[in-house]
Each structure stands twice: as C-alpha cells, then as structure tokens.
C-alpha cells in the first residue's frame, strides 16, 4: 500500500478512535491483517463462546480459522442443521463478531440487515461485540455512511448471495420492496450504554464490502 495512504489511514483511525471513545466504545488501530488478528485474539478470552453474523472481514484477517482451530466455543451457524438455533445462540454468547457496512469519522457505526439477526445481536444480547472494520468503510458523515451501506455494501452482498433484487442488477440502491431485499433493518449505533461492550478494530486494509 502507498506510504501516503498508510499515513492517512493511521491519522484518520486516531480520529475515529477518539469518536468511538466519546460514544462509550473502544477503538484500536491495526497496521495489517496480522496485527488485527492478534488484537482480536487478545480481546477474546480462551474458552469463550463466540458467534458471528456474515462478517467477511473477520474471515479475511484469519480470525474465523483461528477460532475454529483454537480453544474457543465457536458457534458456526453454517454447521448447524437448525439455523435459527444458531442465530438465537448469539444472544447469549460471550463475544459476537461483526463488521460494519460503513462508519463515520466520528465513530458512528451503520449496518443494514436482511434477516436482522446481525443488527439485533449488535444492539442487544452478547456480552461483547467485536467489529473488524477496514479503513475503506470510513466515511465523512452519517449521510455518506448510509450511502455507502446502501449503494456499495447492499448491492455487493445481494450479488454475492445471488438475490433477485434491483440493486443486484443495477449496482446501486433502488429503494426496493423486493421479496429478496436485504435492506430490511437499518441500525445506527451512535452510543453504547454499556461500557466495555463494543470494540472496533480498524484495519489498514480494504476489507469486506
């Protein structure tokens, strides 16, 4: 990565971390995927029950592989015959892994969900929520974050899942009410009432969608 971009990301991350702190959330900056993985494992106690939404970023830094092979109770919904049971287990988990569809420079997290299991677990339930967020997802403000979530993350995920939505065909949000829409619930996390619950690792890389 270009040295100037690395420096810019580092400076911007410090601004985001201060914003998170003002919202009773904790932020960290990782200069690489490897550093992000090490910080994530530092925040997840051995033996902890861990589950996740569809966090591609957690997979990309190697966190899912580490949890599957390590001394953790990793609840992988892909290996559950009863998907609903796996999703419900998230609410009582020690740690819930997620990414963000977008976030603002002052620390607001934006997420859109179809089944809504991810956004509901972020909002309530798990003892700790750990976000893995690439610096590519940081936007100027809430309007920019919402636009990114709707016009970058949502169409890409709709295409990834093979859904029949207008955005999968056009590449941008059509504000649809398609039966396949994944824009069912919007969650804006602007403050955490519970100190020590929400942690965000900002990664100096392009992660997820």
C-alpha positions in Angstrom: 0.0 0.0 0.0 1.2 3.5 -0.8 3.1 5.1 2.1 0.9 8.3 1.9 -2.3 6.2 2.1 -0.9 4.3 5.1 -0.1 7.6 6.9 -3.5 9.0 6.0 -5.2 5.8 7.4 -3.3 6.0 10.6 -4.2 9.6 11.2 -7.8 9.1 10.3 -8.0 6.0 12.5 -6.9 8.1 15.5 -9.8 10.5 14.8 -12.3 7.6 14.6 -11.0 6.1 17.8 -11.5 9.4 19.6 -15.0 9.5 18.2 -15.7 5.9 19.5 -14.4 6.8 22.9 -16.8 9.8 23.1 -19.6 7.3 22.4 -18.5 4.8 25.2 -17.0 2.4 22.7 -13.4 1.3 22.4 -11.3 1.5 19.2 -8.0 0.1 18.1 -5.8 0.6 15.0 -4.1 -2.4 13.3 -1.5 -1.6 10.7 -2.0 -5.0 9.0 -4.3 -8.0 8.9 -1.9 -9.9 11.1 -1.9 -7.2 13.7 -5.7 -7.1 13.6 -5.8 -10.9 14.1 -3.5 -10.6 17.1 -5.6 -7.8 18.7 -8.8 -9.7 18.1 -7.5 -12.8 19.8 -6.2 -10.7 22.7 -9.8 -9.4 23.2 -11.4 -12.9 23.1 -10.7 -15.0 26.2 -9.8 -18.7 25.7 -12.9 -20.8 26.2 -15.3 -18.0 25.3 -18.4 -18.8 23.3 -18.1 -16.8 20.1 -20.5 -16.4 17.2 -20.9 -14.0 14.3 -23.1 -12.5 11.6 -21.8 -12.7 8.0 -18.6 -10.8 8.8 -16.4 -11.3 5.7 -13.8 -9.0 7.3 -13.3 -11.5 10.2 -12.7 -14.2 7.7 -10.3 -12.1 5.7 -7.9 -11.5 8.6 -7.9 -15.2 9.5 -10.0 -14.8 12.7 -12.6 -17.4 11.9 -9.9 -20.0 11.1 -8.2 -19.2 14.4 -11.4 -19.6 16.4 -12.4 -22.9 14.7 -9.0 -24.4 15.5 -8.3 -22.8 18.8 -9.5 -23.2 22.4 -12.9 -21.5 21.8 -16.5 -22.5 21.7 -17.1 -21.2 18.2 -20.8 -21.4 17.2 -20.7 -21.6 13.4 -24.2 -21.3 12.0 -23.1 -22.8 8.7 -22.5 -26.1 10.6 -25.9 -26.0 12.4 -28.7 -28.0 11.0 -31.1 -25.6 12.7 -30.0 -22.2 11.6 -32.5 -20.5 13.8 -31.0 -22.2 16.9 -27.5 -21.0 15.9 -28.8 -17.4 15.4 -30.5 -17.4 18.8 -27.4 -18.7 20.5 -25.7 -15.4 19.5 -27.8 -13.5 22.1 -26.2 -15.4 25.0 -22.6 -15.6 23.5 -19.6 -14.1 25.2 -18.5 -12.5 22.0 -20.3 -11.6 18.8 -18.2 -10.8 15.7 -19.3 -8.4 13.1 -18.1 -5.8 10.7 -19.8 -2.6 9.7 -21.3 -1.7 6.3 -20.0 1.8 7.0 -18.9 4.1 9.8 -18.3 7.8 10.2 -15.1 9.6 11.1 -16.6 10.5 14.5 -17.4 6.9 15.4 -20.9 6.1 14.3 -21.5 2.5 13.0 -24.0 1.8 10.2 -25.4 -1.6 9.4 -28.1 -2.9 7.2 -29.6 -6.4 7.5 -32.0 -8.8 5.8 -32.7 -11.5 8.4 -31.9 -8.9 11.1 -30.1 -11.4 13.3 -26.9 -9.4 13.0 -28.2 -6.0 13.8 -30.3 -7.3 16.7 -27.3 -9.0 18.2 -25.2 -5.8 17.8 -27.9 -3.9 19.6 -28.7 -6.3 22.4 -27.6 -9.7 23.9 -24.0 -10.8 23.6 -21.7 -9.7 26.4 -19.1 -8.2 23.9 -19.4 -7.1 20.3 -16.2 -7.1 18.3 -16.2 -5.2 15.0 -13.5 -5.8 12.3 -13.6 -2.8 10.0 -11.3 -2.0 7.1 -10.4 1.7 6.6 -12.2 1.5 3.2 -15.5 1.7 5.2 -14.9 5.0 6.9 -17.0 7.9 5.6 -17.1 11.6 6.2 -20.5 11.7 8.0 -23.7 9.8 8.5 -25.1 10.6 5.1 -22.0 9.3 3.4 -22.1 6.2 5.6 -25.7 5.5 4.7 -25.0 6.0 1.0 -22.1 3.6 1.2 -24.1 1.0 3.1 -27.0 1.2 0.5 -25.0 1.6 -2.7 -21.8 -0.4 -2.1 -22.4 -3.0 0.6 -26.0 -3.9 -0.1 -25.7 -4.4 -3.9 -22.4 -6.4 -3.5 -24.0 -8.7 -0.9 -27.1 -9.1 -2.9 -24.9 -10.2 -5.8 -22.8 -12.5 -3.5 -26.0 -14.3 -2.3 -27.5 -14.5 -5.8 -30.6 -12.5 -4.8 -33.1 -11.2 -7.2 -33.1 -7.5 -6.3 -32.9 -4.4 -8.5 -29.6 -3.4 -6.9 -28.0 -6.7 -7.8 -28.8 -5.8 -11.5 -28.0 -2.1 -11.4 -25.2 -1.9 -8.8 -27.0 0.8 -6.8 -29.9 1.1 -4.4 -33.3 1.4 -5.9 -35.1 1.7 -2.6 -36.9 -1.5 -3.4 -39.5 -3.6 -1.6 -38.4 -6.8 -3.4 -39.1 -10.1 -1.5 -35.3 -10.7 -1.7 -34.4 -7.3 -0.3 -31.6 -7.3 2.3 -32.3 -3.8 3.4 -35.0 -4.8 5.9 -33.5 -3.3 9.1 -31.1 -0.3 9.4 -29.1 0.0 12.6 -27.2 3.2 13.5 -25.0 2.7 16.6 -24.2 6.1 17.9 -23.6 5.3 21.6 -23.1 2.3 23.8 -24.8 2.5 27.2 -22.8 -0.5 28.4 -19.1 0.4 28.9 -16.7 -2.2 27.6 -19.2 -3.9 25.4 -18.4 -2.6 21.9 -14.9 -2.8 20.5 -13.8 -1.8 17.0 -10.6 -2.9 15.3 -9.8 -0.5 12.4 -7.6 -2.3 9.9 -5.2 -0.6 7.5 -6.6 -2.6 4.5 -9.6 -2.9 2.2 -11.8 -5.5 3.9 -15.3 -6.8 3.2 -17.8 -4.9 1.1 
